[in-house]
Amino acid sequence: MKLVTSFVPPAGRIAPYLAGSLWSIALVAAVCSILLLLAGYQLRAERAELGQRLAQLASQEIQPPADMLPREQLIVLRQQVQVLNSLTGAVGQPLSTLLARLEKLTPDGVWFVNLQHRPREGETKLLVEAERAELLTAFMERLEQSKMFTQVLLTRQAQRADGSHRAIQFEIQLREQS
């Protein structure tokens, strides 16, 4: 009786497939390394050319545009524009500032249907809509508590239905603080 012990199972039928896949992996790795080597040589050549262009651009003097005003005249012009803007009598804030503030005050579930902004008069008229009246009431309370507006008036309230979708609309008139 002869005992044979083998701790490694024989490769058997998968040996050719295993060898083929290892050769394929080695071939792909060789091709990738050749491509990376070629790309490195190309980048090294481009780096030398870009270094020359950078040195050339650094040696050039930058000329300001011929039609540019001196700094002192720009400051004077800016002050004159501010004086003219103050004479127009604009009471309210710019639309972008108003929208940013309204965004913070608007609860989820409330959306704007229409907005009319008159900065000279300091008035804004909003048409807002929600599925529940409580959301619009909460929005009006936030507007009143924000201290950005001296007057928050509900001018109109209506219900709108589109098929199965029902919504409540509020028209709110706001007067901004001066």
KATASUL-V186800 format. One record per run of one state. SS is the DSSP state (H for helix, E for strand, C for the rest). FROM is the first residue (numbers start at 0). LEN is the number of residues. If there is no record, write none. Layout:
((SS;FROM;LEN) (SS;FROM;LEN))
This chain:
((C;0;11) (H;11;48) (C;59;11) (H;70;17) (C;87;7) (H;94;11) (C;105;4) (E;109;9) (C;118;4) (E;122;8) (C;130;2) (H;132;13) (C;145;3) (E;148;14) (C;162;2) (E;164;12) (C;176;2))
